[in-house]
């Protein structure tokens, strides 16, 4: 654990030097942040809401009432083991994630990754994660957008936790419609054949951490989990930047 703290300290110092020449912008309002050790400006701190207890023991969403599982996880069996989400999809995070996903604000990935490693790095160690994989987007979308936001986020988590990342093992083979256009069982059907695995590569991993931007019903995470486990991965966990509150 001391080595992990040392690595984070070195990375933080490198970022401070870079910020002298390339000032960091607040991922909430987009303005330059005063103070080299800060990600979010003072006026926006109150606009960011972390996932708080009580949380669903399966998907990690905050619950409005005490309980073990959220309604979705009580009614539907998920293929993954467990997952966590960093922020509530509310307040300043909504606009932040829109810019991160659609407006080329890739620099926000550093903030999301740093906060994820700080809050969940020890948990990832307890889970025994040996590989990080980002939920892939289609080649068409990646070319149009210029990047896969989940992979940008995953790289930052890997940088801060030193857990290896694999970009080639899990691939998207169908250019599906956005999940936000569907509800209920239609979300599951939309992605059920969307992913594929290079099986020989997958056999190298026992416990995989899937990384995505937003968690809603878990249909995308489940679809990825199913192909990973079919290829020999024993356990699959996930982390997302944000999710709603139940």
Residue, then its C-alpha position, 0 to 999 in steps of 0.5 A: x500500500x505504501x508503494x501505491x501512495x508513493x506512485x500517486x505522489x510522483x504522478x501528482x508532482x508530474x501533474x503539477x509541473x505540467x499544470x504550469x504550462x498547461x493550466x488545468x480546467x475545472x471539469x464542472x464549469x470549464x474554467x481554469x483552476x487556481x491551485x496546482x493541487x486541485x481538480x475542481x474549482x472552489x465554487x463547483x465543489x458543492x455541485x459534485x455529489x459522490x455515491x454515499x451509503x447506504x449503497x446497493x451491495x451489487x451495483x453500488x448505487x446509493x439508495x434512498x432508504x436502508x437496504x441491501x439491494x436496489x430494486x433493479x438488482x432484486x428483480x434481475x440477476x446480473x452476470x457480474x460479481x459487484x460494482x461501484x460508481x463514483x458520482x451521482x448523475x446529478x448537479x455539475x457531473x451531468x454537464x461534465x460528463x456530457x463534455x467528456x463524452x461528446x465535446x472532446x474534454x478528454x482531460x477530465x479523465x484525469x480527475x475521474x481516474x484520480x478520484x476513483x483510485x483514491x476512493x476505490x483503489x484499496x477495494x480493487x486490491x481486495x477484489x484481486x483485479x489483475x486486468x482493467x478493460x474499458x467497455x468498447x465503442x464501435x469503430x464507427x463511433x470511435x472514429x467519429x468522436x475521436x476517442x472512446x471515453x471509457x478507455x480514456x477513463x480506464x487509462x487514468x485508473x490504470x495509471x494511478x492504481x498500476x493495474x494493467x489495462x488491456x484494450x484488445x481483448x474485448x471488442x465491439x462487433x455491432x454498432x448498436x443504438x445508444x442505450x438511452x433510447x431504450x428502457x427495460x428489456x429492450x436495453x438488454x436486447x440492444x447489446x446482447x450480441x454487441x461484444x466479442x472476445x479474443x479468447x486466447x488473450x482472455x484466458x490470461x485473466x482471472x479477475x477483470x475490472x470493466x470500466x464505463x462512463x454511466x451505469x443505468x440498468x447494467x445491461x452493457x456490463x452484463x453483456x460484456x461480462x457474459x462473453x468474458x466469462x464464456x472465454x474463461x475469465x472467472x470473476x468480473x467487476x465494474x466501476x463507472x463514473x456515475x449512476x442515478x440514485x434509487 
